[in-house]
Amino acid sequence: MSAARTLLPALLAACALAGCGASVAPSFDDPTPEARIGALERAAAADDRSSIPRCVESLSADDAAVRMAAAGALRRLTGETLGYRFDAPASDRAAAIERWRTWVKDHPAASAGAKR
């Protein structure tokens, strides 16, 4: 089982127990990891494919939890990972992020807001 699949449920449970998402409104534009994670989770749960480009941007976050949530959201929204691992070395993550940027350019309808 991948690290993301193992850690994501634990991270989400810890956040729920600690109430880390309760006081921060989900937002891709908020600098706090809690708000960004909330926005990523909300996008995935709503099958909001228009958020795919924002999810791709979040793959390069400094915060590992944000990167993990972004990778999970993209997997839920597209069924793809494109080899991205939130805990990989920065150079490996950069290459995978470029693959995601190419994917977005090559699949404009997929991220145009249509729900699957």
PyMOL commands that place a pseudoatom at each C-alpha (Angstrom):
pseudoatom trace, name=CA, resn=MET, resi=1, chain=A, elem=C, hetatm=0, pos=[0.000, 0.000, 0.000]
pseudoatom trace, name=CA, resn=SER, resi=2, chain=A, elem=C, hetatm=0, pos=[1.382, 3.441, -0.877]
pseudoatom trace, name=CA, resn=ALA, resi=3, chain=A, elem=C, hetatm=0, pos=[2.369, 5.910, 1.799]
pseudoatom trace, name=CA, resn=ALA, resi=4, chain=A, elem=C, hetatm=0, pos=[-0.383, 8.298, 0.684]
pseudoatom trace, name=CA, resn=ARG, resi=5, chain=A, elem=C, hetatm=0, pos=[-3.077, 5.644, 1.033]
pseudoatom trace, name=CA, resn=THR, resi=6, chain=A, elem=C, hetatm=0, pos=[-1.748, 4.717, 4.452]
pseudoatom trace, name=CA, resn=LEU, resi=7, chain=A, elem=C, hetatm=0, pos=[-1.257, 8.225, 5.799]
pseudoatom trace, name=CA, resn=LEU, resi=8, chain=A, elem=C, hetatm=0, pos=[-4.215, 10.106, 4.329]
pseudoatom trace, name=CA, resn=PRO, resi=9, chain=A, elem=C, hetatm=0, pos=[-6.916, 8.386, 6.423]
pseudoatom trace, name=CA, resn=ALA, resi=10, chain=A, elem=C, hetatm=0, pos=[-4.817, 8.841, 9.558]
pseudoatom trace, name=CA, resn=LEU, resi=11, chain=A, elem=C, hetatm=0, pos=[-4.200, 12.503, 8.768]
pseudoatom trace, name=CA, resn=LEU, resi=12, chain=A, elem=C, hetatm=0, pos=[-7.871, 13.155, 8.086]
pseudoatom trace, name=CA, resn=ALA, resi=13, chain=A, elem=C, hetatm=0, pos=[-8.892, 11.374, 11.286]
pseudoatom trace, name=CA, resn=ALA, resi=14, chain=A, elem=C, hetatm=0, pos=[-6.347, 13.361, 13.295]
pseudoatom trace, name=CA, resn=CYS, resi=15, chain=A, elem=C, hetatm=0, pos=[-7.615, 16.603, 11.802]
pseudoatom trace, name=CA, resn=ALA, resi=16, chain=A, elem=C, hetatm=0, pos=[-11.200, 15.667, 12.585]
pseudoatom trace, name=CA, resn=LEU, resi=17, chain=A, elem=C, hetatm=0, pos=[-10.356, 14.762, 16.174]
pseudoatom trace, name=CA, resn=ALA, resi=18, chain=A, elem=C, hetatm=0, pos=[-8.279, 17.888, 16.676]
pseudoatom trace, name=CA, resn=GLY, resi=19, chain=A, elem=C, hetatm=0, pos=[-10.866, 20.065, 14.977]
pseudoatom trace, name=CA, resn=CYS, resi=20, chain=A, elem=C, hetatm=0, pos=[-8.220, 21.511, 12.685]
pseudoatom trace, name=CA, resn=GLY, resi=21, chain=A, elem=C, hetatm=0, pos=[-10.715, 22.174, 9.907]
pseudoatom trace, name=CA, resn=ALA, resi=22, chain=A, elem=C, hetatm=0, pos=[-13.504, 23.484, 12.107]
pseudoatom trace, name=CA, resn=SER, resi=23, chain=A, elem=C, hetatm=0, pos=[-12.344, 27.092, 12.425]
pseudoatom trace, name=CA, resn=VAL, resi=24, chain=A, elem=C, hetatm=0, pos=[-10.885, 27.641, 8.957]
pseudoatom trace, name=CA, resn=ALA, resi=25, chain=A, elem=C, hetatm=0, pos=[-13.004, 28.003, 5.853]
pseudoatom trace, name=CA, resn=PRO, resi=26, chain=A, elem=C, hetatm=0, pos=[-11.808, 25.840, 2.952]
pseudoatom trace, name=CA, resn=SER, resi=27, chain=A, elem=C, hetatm=0, pos=[-9.964, 27.949, 0.394]
pseudoatom trace, name=CA, resn=PHE, resi=28, chain=A, elem=C, hetatm=0, pos=[-7.282, 27.383, -2.207]
pseudoatom trace, name=CA, resn=ASP, resi=29, chain=A, elem=C, hetatm=0, pos=[-6.210, 31.009, -1.711]
pseudoatom trace, name=CA, resn=ASP, resi=30, chain=A, elem=C, hetatm=0, pos=[-5.764, 30.871, 2.062]
pseudoatom trace, name=CA, resn=PRO, resi=31, chain=A, elem=C, hetatm=0, pos=[-2.104, 30.378, 3.041]
pseudoatom trace, name=CA, resn=THR, resi=32, chain=A, elem=C, hetatm=0, pos=[-2.932, 28.007, 5.911]
pseudoatom trace, name=CA, resn=PRO, resi=33, chain=A, elem=C, hetatm=0, pos=[-2.572, 24.288, 5.241]
pseudoatom trace, name=CA, resn=GLU, resi=34, chain=A, elem=C, hetatm=0, pos=[-5.889, 23.583, 6.981]
pseudoatom trace, name=CA, resn=ALA, resi=35, chain=A, elem=C, hetatm=0, pos=[-7.817, 25.835, 4.599]
pseudoatom trace, name=CA, resn=ARG, resi=36, chain=A, elem=C, hetatm=0, pos=[-6.067, 24.453, 1.538]
pseudoatom trace, name=CA, resn=ILE, resi=37, chain=A, elem=C, hetatm=0, pos=[-6.592, 20.846, 2.644]
pseudoatom trace, name=CA, resn=GLY, resi=38, chain=A, elem=C, hetatm=0, pos=[-10.250, 21.662, 3.248]
pseudoatom trace, name=CA, resn=ALA, resi=39, chain=A, elem=C, hetatm=0, pos=[-10.570, 23.076, -0.266]
pseudoatom trace, name=CA, resn=LEU, resi=40, chain=A, elem=C, hetatm=0, pos=[-8.912, 19.993, -1.753]
pseudoatom trace, name=CA, resn=GLU, resi=41, chain=A, elem=C, hetatm=0, pos=[-11.167, 17.637, 0.200]
pseudoatom trace, name=CA, resn=ARG, resi=42, chain=A, elem=C, hetatm=0, pos=[-14.262, 19.632, -0.729]
pseudoatom trace, name=CA, resn=ALA, resi=43, chain=A, elem=C, hetatm=0, pos=[-13.321, 19.629, -4.421]
pseudoatom trace, name=CA, resn=ALA, resi=44, chain=A, elem=C, hetatm=0, pos=[-12.808, 15.860, -4.434]
pseudoatom trace, name=CA, resn=ALA, resi=45, chain=A, elem=C, hetatm=0, pos=[-16.002, 15.137, -2.487]
pseudoatom trace, name=CA, resn=ALA, resi=46, chain=A, elem=C, hetatm=0, pos=[-18.033, 17.344, -4.842]
pseudoatom trace, name=CA, resn=ASP, resi=47, chain=A, elem=C, hetatm=0, pos=[-16.380, 15.867, -7.943]
pseudoatom trace, name=CA, resn=ASP, resi=48, chain=A, elem=C, hetatm=0, pos=[-15.481, 19.456, -8.865]
pseudoatom trace, name=CA, resn=ARG, resi=49, chain=A, elem=C, hetatm=0, pos=[-13.353, 18.852, -11.922]
pseudoatom trace, name=CA, resn=SER, resi=50, chain=A, elem=C, hetatm=0, pos=[-12.983, 22.600, -12.497]
pseudoatom trace, name=CA, resn=SER, resi=51, chain=A, elem=C, hetatm=0, pos=[-10.662, 22.549, -9.474]
pseudoatom trace, name=CA, resn=ILE, resi=52, chain=A, elem=C, hetatm=0, pos=[-8.179, 20.178, -11.143]
pseudoatom trace, name=CA, resn=PRO, resi=53, chain=A, elem=C, hetatm=0, pos=[-5.755, 22.992, -12.106]
pseudoatom trace, name=CA, resn=ARG, resi=54, chain=A, elem=C, hetatm=0, pos=[-5.816, 24.291, -8.505]
pseudoatom trace, name=CA, resn=CYS, resi=55, chain=A, elem=C, hetatm=0, pos=[-5.181, 20.760, -7.241]
pseudoatom trace, name=CA, resn=VAL, resi=56, chain=A, elem=C, hetatm=0, pos=[-2.189, 20.518, -9.569]
pseudoatom trace, name=CA, resn=GLU, resi=57, chain=A, elem=C, hetatm=0, pos=[-0.863, 23.835, -8.204]
pseudoatom trace, name=CA, resn=SER, resi=58, chain=A, elem=C, hetatm=0, pos=[-1.178, 22.412, -4.691]
pseudoatom trace, name=CA, resn=LEU, resi=59, chain=A, elem=C, hetatm=0, pos=[1.146, 19.529, -5.547]
pseudoatom trace, name=CA, resn=SER, resi=60, chain=A, elem=C, hetatm=0, pos=[4.053, 21.945, -5.154]
pseudoatom trace, name=CA, resn=ALA, resi=61, chain=A, elem=C, hetatm=0, pos=[3.048, 23.150, -1.679]
pseudoatom trace, name=CA, resn=ASP, resi=62, chain=A, elem=C, hetatm=0, pos=[5.723, 23.354, 0.989]
pseudoatom trace, name=CA, resn=ASP, resi=63, chain=A, elem=C, hetatm=0, pos=[3.446, 21.488, 3.400]
pseudoatom trace, name=CA, resn=ALA, resi=64, chain=A, elem=C, hetatm=0, pos=[3.511, 17.700, 2.923]
pseudoatom trace, name=CA, resn=ALA, resi=65, chain=A, elem=C, hetatm=0, pos=[-0.078, 17.331, 4.146]
pseudoatom trace, name=CA, resn=VAL, resi=66, chain=A, elem=C, hetatm=0, pos=[-1.286, 19.753, 1.459]
pseudoatom trace, name=CA, resn=ARG, resi=67, chain=A, elem=C, hetatm=0, pos=[0.675, 17.828, -1.182]
pseudoatom trace, name=CA, resn=MET, resi=68, chain=A, elem=C, hetatm=0, pos=[-0.810, 14.549, 0.038]
pseudoatom trace, name=CA, resn=ALA, resi=69, chain=A, elem=C, hetatm=0, pos=[-4.346, 15.966, -0.029]
pseudoatom trace, name=CA, resn=ALA, resi=70, chain=A, elem=C, hetatm=0, pos=[-3.772, 17.378, -3.530]
pseudoatom trace, name=CA, resn=ALA, resi=71, chain=A, elem=C, hetatm=0, pos=[-2.542, 14.026, -4.824]
pseudoatom trace, name=CA, resn=GLY, resi=72, chain=A, elem=C, hetatm=0, pos=[-5.543, 12.292, -3.269]
pseudoatom trace, name=CA, resn=ALA, resi=73, chain=A, elem=C, hetatm=0, pos=[-7.967, 14.808, -4.752]
pseudoatom trace, name=CA, resn=LEU, resi=74, chain=A, elem=C, hetatm=0, pos=[-6.446, 14.412, -8.212]
pseudoatom trace, name=CA, resn=ARG, resi=75, chain=A, elem=C, hetatm=0, pos=[-6.624, 10.637, -7.948]
pseudoatom trace, name=CA, resn=ARG, resi=76, chain=A, elem=C, hetatm=0, pos=[-10.318, 10.850, -7.000]
pseudoatom trace, name=CA, resn=LEU, resi=77, chain=A, elem=C, hetatm=0, pos=[-11.111, 13.390, -9.712]
pseudoatom trace, name=CA, resn=THR, resi=78, chain=A, elem=C, hetatm=0, pos=[-9.159, 11.809, -12.573]
pseudoatom trace, name=CA, resn=GLY, resi=79, chain=A, elem=C, hetatm=0, pos=[-8.301, 8.254, -11.580]
pseudoatom trace, name=CA, resn=GLU, resi=80, chain=A, elem=C, hetatm=0, pos=[-4.660, 9.138, -12.277]
pseudoatom trace, name=CA, resn=THR, resi=81, chain=A, elem=C, hetatm=0, pos=[-1.499, 9.630, -10.238]
pseudoatom trace, name=CA, resn=LEU, resi=82, chain=A, elem=C, hetatm=0, pos=[0.953, 10.267, -13.089]
pseudoatom trace, name=CA, resn=GLY, resi=83, chain=A, elem=C, hetatm=0, pos=[3.668, 8.955, -10.812]
pseudoatom trace, name=CA, resn=TYR, resi=84, chain=A, elem=C, hetatm=0, pos=[3.337, 11.777, -8.275]
pseudoatom trace, name=CA, resn=ARG, resi=85, chain=A, elem=C, hetatm=0, pos=[4.268, 10.946, -4.678]
pseudoatom trace, name=CA, resn=PHE, resi=86, chain=A, elem=C, hetatm=0, pos=[3.879, 13.654, -2.057]
pseudoatom trace, name=CA, resn=ASP, resi=87, chain=A, elem=C, hetatm=0, pos=[6.867, 12.312, -0.119]
pseudoatom trace, name=CA, resn=ALA, resi=88, chain=A, elem=C, hetatm=0, pos=[9.224, 11.902, -3.093]
pseudoatom trace, name=CA, resn=PRO, resi=89, chain=A, elem=C, hetatm=0, pos=[12.368, 14.034, -3.446]
pseudoatom trace, name=CA, resn=ALA, resi=90, chain=A, elem=C, hetatm=0, pos=[11.699, 17.523, -4.791]
pseudoatom trace, name=CA, resn=SER, resi=91, chain=A, elem=C, hetatm=0, pos=[13.191, 16.730, -8.197]
pseudoatom trace, name=CA, resn=ASP, resi=92, chain=A, elem=C, hetatm=0, pos=[10.899, 13.709, -8.631]
pseudoatom trace, name=CA, resn=ARG, resi=93, chain=A, elem=C, hetatm=0, pos=[7.882, 15.748, -7.536]
pseudoatom trace, name=CA, resn=ALA, resi=94, chain=A, elem=C, hetatm=0, pos=[8.797, 18.501, -10.016]
pseudoatom trace, name=CA, resn=ALA, resi=95, chain=A, elem=C, hetatm=0, pos=[8.883, 16.029, -12.896]
pseudoatom trace, name=CA, resn=ALA, resi=96, chain=A, elem=C, hetatm=0, pos=[5.504, 14.598, -11.893]
pseudoatom trace, name=CA, resn=ILE, resi=97, chain=A, elem=C, hetatm=0, pos=[4.022, 18.092, -11.549]
pseudoatom trace, name=CA, resn=GLU, resi=98, chain=A, elem=C, hetatm=0, pos=[5.109, 18.826, -15.113]
pseudoatom trace, name=CA, resn=ARG, resi=99, chain=A, elem=C, hetatm=0, pos=[3.314, 15.629, -16.199]
pseudoatom trace, name=CA, resn=TRP, resi=100, chain=A, elem=C, hetatm=0, pos=[0.199, 16.914, -14.422]
pseudoatom trace, name=CA, resn=ARG, resi=101, chain=A, elem=C, hetatm=0, pos=[0.471, 20.318, -16.116]
pseudoatom trace, name=CA, resn=THR, resi=102, chain=A, elem=C, hetatm=0, pos=[0.726, 18.575, -19.464]
pseudoatom trace, name=CA, resn=TRP, resi=103, chain=A, elem=C, hetatm=0, pos=[-2.265, 16.388, -18.557]
pseudoatom trace, name=CA, resn=VAL, resi=104, chain=A, elem=C, hetatm=0, pos=[-4.352, 19.494, -17.794]
pseudoatom trace, name=CA, resn=LYS, resi=105, chain=A, elem=C, hetatm=0, pos=[-3.387, 21.054, -21.145]
pseudoatom trace, name=CA, resn=ASP, resi=106, chain=A, elem=C, hetatm=0, pos=[-4.147, 17.809, -22.992]
pseudoatom trace, name=CA, resn=HIS, resi=107, chain=A, elem=C, hetatm=0, pos=[-7.532, 17.315, -21.244]
pseudoatom trace, name=CA, resn=PRO, resi=108, chain=A, elem=C, hetatm=0, pos=[-9.202, 20.734, -21.241]
pseudoatom trace, name=CA, resn=ALA, resi=109, chain=A, elem=C, hetatm=0, pos=[-12.700, 19.270, -21.082]
pseudoatom trace, name=CA, resn=ALA, resi=110, chain=A, elem=C, hetatm=0, pos=[-11.764, 17.202, -18.037]
pseudoatom trace, name=CA, resn=SER, resi=111, chain=A, elem=C, hetatm=0, pos=[-11.064, 20.316, -16.009]
pseudoatom trace, name=CA, resn=ALA, resi=112, chain=A, elem=C, hetatm=0, pos=[-13.745, 22.541, -17.504]
pseudoatom trace, name=CA, resn=GLY, resi=113, chain=A, elem=C, hetatm=0, pos=[-16.197, 21.939, -14.688]
pseudoatom trace, name=CA, resn=ALA, resi=114, chain=A, elem=C, hetatm=0, pos=[-18.034, 18.932, -16.059]
pseudoatom trace, name=CA, resn=LYS, resi=115, chain=A, elem=C, hetatm=0, pos=[-18.879, 16.339, -13.447]
pseudoatom trace, name=CA, resn=ARG, resi=116, chain=A, elem=C, hetatm=0, pos=[-18.206, 12.722, -14.205]
for i in range(1, 116): cmd.bond("trace and resi %d" % i, "trace and resi %d" % (i + 1))
show_as sticks, trace
zoom trace
